[in-house]
Amino acid sequence: MLLKRYLSIVSLLLFSLFIIFAYITPITVNGTSETGDIVIISLIIASFLTAFFSQKGKLRTFALIVSLFPVLFLIGLILLPIFHLLS
């Protein structure tokens, strides 16, 4: 129960790591590798899940909203080829 209180903060930290690995690191390294892409996707999913299971409150709502946008983008990237094949 005590850990649930801090899960929204952990979620925001994971999201900030996602920002660093997805946008700042590729600029200095000239792109990401397959391993880097897996790490970025894992950070997105972990950020959303920790926000989802955190204790209710304003910080949880903020963490869910912030981490929902990359999750929706990932779902769109998955569904886009399926919709392209159906048309």
CYANA upper distance limits for C-alpha pairs under 8 A (distance plus 0.5 A):
  1 MET  CA      5 ARG  CA      7.65
  2 LEU  CA      6 TYR  CA      8.05
  3 LEU  CA      7 LEU  CA      7.07
  4 LYS  CA      8 SER  CA      8.44
  4 LYS  CA     53 PHE  CA      7.74
  4 LYS  CA     54 SER  CA      5.46
  4 LYS  CA     55 GLN  CA      5.77
  5 ARG  CA     54 SER  CA      6.85
  5 ARG  CA     55 GLN  CA      5.77
  6 TYR  CA     10 VAL  CA      6.85
  6 TYR  CA     54 SER  CA      7.68
  6 TYR  CA     55 GLN  CA      8.37
  7 LEU  CA     11 SER  CA      6.52
  7 LEU  CA     50 THR  CA      6.08
  7 LEU  CA     51 ALA  CA      6.80
  7 LEU  CA     53 PHE  CA      7.80
  7 LEU  CA     54 SER  CA      5.36
  7 LEU  CA     55 GLN  CA      7.83
  8 SER  CA     12 LEU  CA      6.82
  8 SER  CA     50 THR  CA      7.00
  8 SER  CA     51 ALA  CA      5.48
  8 SER  CA     54 SER  CA      5.98
  8 SER  CA     55 GLN  CA      7.95
  8 SER  CA     59 LEU  CA      6.81
  8 SER  CA     60 ARG  CA      5.82
  8 SER  CA     63 ALA  CA      6.51
  9 ILE  CA     13 LEU  CA      6.75
  9 ILE  CA     59 LEU  CA      8.26
  9 ILE  CA     63 ALA  CA      8.38
 10 VAL  CA     14 LEU  CA      6.64
 10 VAL  CA     47 SER  CA      8.15
 10 VAL  CA     50 THR  CA      7.59
 11 SER  CA     15 PHE  CA      6.67
 11 SER  CA     46 ALA  CA      7.90
 11 SER  CA     47 SER  CA      4.97
 11 SER  CA     48 PHE  CA      7.35
 11 SER  CA     49 LEU  CA      8.42
 11 SER  CA     50 THR  CA      5.85
 11 SER  CA     51 ALA  CA      5.85
 11 SER  CA     63 ALA  CA      7.00
 11 SER  CA     67 SER  CA      8.43
 12 LEU  CA     16 SER  CA      6.68
 12 LEU  CA     47 SER  CA      7.41
 12 LEU  CA     63 ALA  CA      6.52
 12 LEU  CA     67 SER  CA      8.47
 13 LEU  CA     17 LEU  CA      6.79
 14 LEU  CA     18 PHE  CA      6.73
 14 LEU  CA     43 LEU  CA      6.55
 14 LEU  CA     44 ILE  CA      8.15
 14 LEU  CA     46 ALA  CA      7.74
 14 LEU  CA     47 SER  CA      5.83
 15 PHE  CA     19 ILE  CA      6.86
 15 PHE  CA     43 LEU  CA      7.38
 15 PHE  CA     44 ILE  CA      7.24
 15 PHE  CA     47 SER  CA      6.24
 15 PHE  CA     67 SER  CA      7.23
 16 SER  CA     20 ILE  CA      6.80
 17 LEU  CA     21 PHE  CA      6.55
 17 LEU  CA     43 LEU  CA      7.87
 18 PHE  CA     22 ALA  CA      6.19
 18 PHE  CA     40 ILE  CA      6.36
 18 PHE  CA     43 LEU  CA      6.26
 18 PHE  CA     44 ILE  CA      7.13
 19 ILE  CA     23 TYR  CA      6.17
 19 ILE  CA     24 ILE  CA      7.58
 20 ILE  CA     24 ILE  CA      5.45
 20 ILE  CA     25 THR  CA      6.63
 21 PHE  CA     25 THR  CA      5.68
 21 PHE  CA     26 PRO  CA      7.58
 21 PHE  CA     36 GLY  CA      8.25
 21 PHE  CA     40 ILE  CA      7.11
 22 ALA  CA     26 PRO  CA      7.10
 22 ALA  CA     40 ILE  CA      6.83
 23 TYR  CA     27 ILE  CA      7.24
 24 ILE  CA     28 THR  CA      7.43
 25 THR  CA     29 VAL  CA      6.59
 25 THR  CA     31 GLY  CA      8.48
 26 PRO  CA     30 ASN  CA      5.75
 26 PRO  CA     31 GLY  CA      4.86
 26 PRO  CA     32 THR  CA      6.11
 27 ILE  CA     31 GLY  CA      7.12
 32 THR  CA     36 GLY  CA      5.83
 32 THR  CA     37 ASP  CA      7.00
 33 SER  CA     37 ASP  CA      6.80
 34 GLU  CA     38 ILE  CA      6.79
 35 THR  CA     39 VAL  CA      6.74
 36 GLY  CA     40 ILE  CA      6.68
 37 ASP  CA     41 ILE  CA      6.69
 38 ILE  CA     42 SER  CA      6.52
 39 VAL  CA     43 LEU  CA      6.62
 40 ILE  CA     44 ILE  CA      6.85
 41 ILE  CA     45 ILE  CA      6.81
 42 SER  CA     46 ALA  CA      6.43
 43 LEU  CA     47 SER  CA      6.37
 44 ILE  CA     48 PHE  CA      6.82
 44 ILE  CA     67 SER  CA      7.48
 44 ILE  CA     70 PRO  CA      7.05
 44 ILE  CA     71 VAL  CA      7.06
 45 ILE  CA     49 LEU  CA      6.65
 45 ILE  CA     71 VAL  CA      7.47
 46 ALA  CA     50 THR  CA      6.53
 47 SER  CA     51 ALA  CA      6.72
 47 SER  CA     67 SER  CA      6.68
 48 PHE  CA     52 PHE  CA      6.55
 48 PHE  CA     63 ALA  CA      8.36
 48 PHE  CA     64 LEU  CA      6.91
 48 PHE  CA     67 SER  CA      5.70
 48 PHE  CA     68 LEU  CA      7.01
 48 PHE  CA     71 VAL  CA      7.94
 49 LEU  CA     53 PHE  CA      6.73
 50 THR  CA     54 SER  CA      6.55
 51 ALA  CA     60 ARG  CA      6.41
 51 ALA  CA     63 ALA  CA      6.15
 51 ALA  CA     64 LEU  CA      5.91
 51 ALA  CA     67 SER  CA      8.20
 52 PHE  CA     60 ARG  CA      8.01
 52 PHE  CA     64 LEU  CA      6.98
 54 SER  CA     60 ARG  CA      6.80
 55 GLN  CA     60 ARG  CA      7.15
 56 LYS  CA     60 ARG  CA      6.33
 56 LYS  CA     61 THR  CA      8.12
 57 GLY  CA     61 THR  CA      6.95
 58 LYS  CA     62 PHE  CA      6.73
 59 LEU  CA     63 ALA  CA      6.53
 60 ARG  CA     64 LEU  CA      6.50
 61 THR  CA     65 ILE  CA      6.68
 62 PHE  CA     66 VAL  CA      6.63
 63 ALA  CA     67 SER  CA      6.51
 64 LEU  CA     68 LEU  CA      6.29
 65 ILE  CA     69 PHE  CA      7.52
 67 SER  CA     71 VAL  CA      7.25
 68 LEU  CA     72 LEU  CA      6.63
 69 PHE  CA     73 PHE  CA      6.74
 70 PRO  CA     74 LEU  CA      6.66
 71 VAL  CA     75 ILE  CA      6.76
 72 LEU  CA     76 GLY  CA      6.61
 73 PHE  CA     77 LEU  CA      6.73
 74 LEU  CA     78 ILE  CA      6.76
 75 ILE  CA     79 LEU  CA      6.60
 76 GLY  CA     80 LEU  CA      6.29
 77 LEU  CA     81 PRO  CA      7.97
 78 ILE  CA     82 ILE  CA      7.93
 79 LEU  CA     83 PHE  CA      6.72
 80 LEU  CA     84 HIS  CA      6.62
 81 PRO  CA     85 LEU  CA      6.65
 82 ILE  CA     86 LEU  CA      6.83
 83 PHE  CA     87 SER  CA      6.86
